[in-house]
């Protein structure tokens, strides 16, 4: 009986020790769990601090964007801006008109000089045709003709006219070369000016479109600005998203 009692006591002691070991293991696990939760809470606290800093930075960016939009809106709304662009466009159009007039004047000058050359060629041709083919040079008749004309024969007159014609041909070639250069440079300049006019027209249209966008977006914001709060920050971020849409220039 005593042996059985001792065996039962030993069994109970072993059971208690095992139970204690299990409880100690459970306590250790709970300690580890609590430690992990504390570390997680610390991480969350650090994340909250970082989020607050991020929100503060976003607020600063929103304020900066608002200031930039106010400045841009003031510039676009300025009548001087639109007036200046319109004046530049009109000046370019006037310059193109003047260049076209200069080009037309040069063309008219070339036409007139070409007509004079043709008239001179006809005069020389008629003068040559008036000389008889069977009349030998140096005859008495030619001598009398030279005396009657003050010592100048028709051949001398023809040579003089031919020299004048050669000189005028040289002048015409020089003028034609200058005209070609003028025409080429004028065409290039006119094309450049037209490109500048198109660019100025487009820029002016963009300014007007941007002014309209700024007016539609900015006026509701200034009229219904909410009080400073977390919901206000969200609305500001939405406004920033709307106003930060890329604009073409």
Secondary structure as the mmCIF struct_conf table of DSSP 4:
data_model
#
loop_
_struct_conf.conf_type_id
_struct_conf.id
_struct_conf.beg_label_comp_id
_struct_conf.beg_label_asym_id
_struct_conf.beg_label_seq_id
_struct_conf.end_label_comp_id
_struct_conf.end_label_asym_id
_struct_conf.end_label_seq_id
HELX_RH_AL_P HELX_RH_AL_P1 UNK A 2 UNK A 77
HELX_RH_AL_P HELX_RH_AL_P2 UNK A 79 UNK A 129
TURN_TY1_P TURN_TY1_P1 UNK A 130 UNK A 130
BEND BEND1 UNK A 131 UNK A 131
TURN_TY1_P TURN_TY1_P2 UNK A 133 UNK A 134
TURN_TY1_P TURN_TY1_P3 UNK A 137 UNK A 138
BEND BEND2 UNK A 139 UNK A 139
HELX_RH_AL_P HELX_RH_AL_P3 UNK A 140 UNK A 148
TURN_TY1_P TURN_TY1_P4 UNK A 149 UNK A 150
BEND BEND3 UNK A 151 UNK A 151
HELX_RH_AL_P HELX_RH_AL_P4 UNK A 154 UNK A 223
TURN_TY1_P TURN_TY1_P5 UNK A 224 UNK A 224
HELX_LH_PP_P HELX_LH_PP_P1 UNK A 225 UNK A 227
BEND BEND4 UNK A 228 UNK A 229
HELX_RH_AL_P HELX_RH_AL_P5 UNK A 230 UNK A 243
TURN_TY1_P TURN_TY1_P6 UNK A 244 UNK A 244
BEND BEND5 UNK A 245 UNK A 245
#
